[in-house]
Amino acid sequence: MRRGNIFSAATDILDLDTFTMYHELIPSALSSVRPRCREYLFLHHPTCLFALETTTLYSMSSLEICVRCRHRAIGPGEIHGLVGSSVAVPRSDLEMLQALELDFSVAVSQRVSTPSILLGIARFLNHDCNPNAQLVRVTRQSWIVKATRSIAVGEEITVDYGNHYFGIDNHECACASCSHTRAAY
């Protein structure tokens, strides 16, 4: 990154021939790609308090992505740069995703009953029944993440997906809290 300037780096990347051709084909896409580019570049900024890493906690057969605290502990409050955007999924697309069993990232808002998918870095936050963070809606489509307690270096940053995301009363949940509880029996 040029002297740590994320905005300049994002502009430089989006000026590459590959992106220029893409934006000539779909001009409206630039407004949604630019912020995502900045979000992902921020992961490499020295002040970023979190990192994307891999985990096998949720699947024995494959690696999954998680968000972990890095460098120094995160105190309660907004976690700068850990953001997301929700995009509505048309019912026809939802039906197709359900038929292919690819609808696991689609959430339905209880307030507006609209299926949507979360984009941005926040999409990599995993569930825990005893989370250390929460998603907070800022606008109709944008979200920030707030730590609800101190998060130690190396600790995964997690949110609560709801009481029935993993079956009735999350009976099929494999989060760290549930794994520790089951191991005690």
Backbone hydrogen bonds, N-H to C=O, Kabsch-Sander energy under -0.5 kcal/mol:
donor,donor_aa,acceptor,acceptor_aa,energy
3,R,1,M,-0.7
4,G,1,M,-0.7
5,N,2,R,-3.0
6,I,4,G,-1.0
9,A,5,N,-2.1
10,A,6,I,-2.8
11,T,7,F,-2.1
12,D,8,S,-2.6
13,I,9,A,-2.4
14,L,10,A,-2.6
15,D,11,T,-1.1
16,L,13,I,-1.7
20,T,16,L,-2.6
21,M,17,D,-2.5
22,Y,18,T,-1.6
23,H,19,F,-2.7
24,E,20,T,-1.7
25,L,21,M,-1.6
26,I,22,Y,-2.3
29,A,26,I,-1.8
30,L,27,P,-1.1
31,S,28,S,-0.6
32,S,29,A,-1.0
33,V,29,A,-2.3
34,R,30,L,-2.3
36,R,32,S,-0.9
37,C,33,V,-2.6
38,R,34,R,-2.1
39,E,35,P,-2.4
40,Y,36,R,-2.3
41,L,37,C,-2.1
42,F,38,R,-2.1
43,L,39,E,-0.7
43,L,40,Y,-0.5
44,H,41,L,-2.0
45,H,42,F,-1.8
48,C,45,H,-1.9
51,A,68,R,-2.3
53,E,51,A,-0.5
53,E,66,C,-2.7
55,T,64,E,-2.4
59,S,56,T,-0.5
64,E,55,T,-2.5
66,C,53,E,-2.8
68,R,51,A,-2.7
68,R,66,C,-0.5
69,C,155,E,-2.5
70,R,49,L,-2.7
72,R,70,R,-2.7
74,I,151,I,-2.4
75,G,73,A,-0.5
77,G,147,A,-2.3
79,I,145,V,-3.0
80,H,78,E,-0.9
82,L,79,I,-2.1
83,V,81,G,-1.3
84,G,143,W,-1.9
85,S,119,L,-1.7
86,S,141,Q,-2.9
87,V,117,I,-2.3
89,V,115,P,-2.9
93,D,90,P,-0.5
94,L,90,P,-2.4
95,E,91,R,-2.6
96,M,92,S,-1.7
97,L,93,D,-2.6
98,Q,94,L,-2.7
99,A,95,E,-2.2
100,L,96,M,-1.7
101,E,98,Q,-1.1
102,L,97,L,-3.3
106,V,103,D,-1.6
107,A,116,S,-3.0
109,S,107,A,-0.6
109,S,114,T,-1.5
113,S,109,S,-1.9
116,S,107,A,-2.9
117,I,87,V,-2.2
118,L,105,S,-0.7
119,L,85,S,-3.3
122,A,83,V,-2.6
123,R,120,G,-1.6
124,F,121,I,-2.1
125,L,122,A,-1.7
126,N,157,I,-0.7
128,D,159,V,-1.6
132,N,158,T,-0.7
133,A,158,T,-1.4
134,Q,146,K,-2.2
136,V,144,I,-2.8
138,V,142,S,-3.0
139,T,142,S,-1.4
143,W,84,G,-2.9
144,I,136,V,-2.4
145,V,82,L,-1.0
146,K,134,Q,-2.5
147,A,77,G,-3.3
148,T,132,N,-2.5
149,R,132,N,-1.0
151,I,74,I,-2.9
154,G,69,C,-2.8
155,E,152,A,-2.1
157,I,67,V,-3.4
158,T,156,E,-0.6
159,V,126,N,-2.3
161,Y,159,V,-0.6
165,Y,162,G,-0.7
167,G,164,H,-0.8
170,N,167,G,-2.3
171,H,168,I,-1.6
172,E,166,F,-2.6
173,C,170,N,-2.0
179,S,175,C,-2.7
180,H,176,A,-2.3
181,T,177,S,-1.9
182,R,178,C,-2.8
183,A,179,S,-2.1
184,A,180,H,-1.0
185,Y,182,R,-1.2
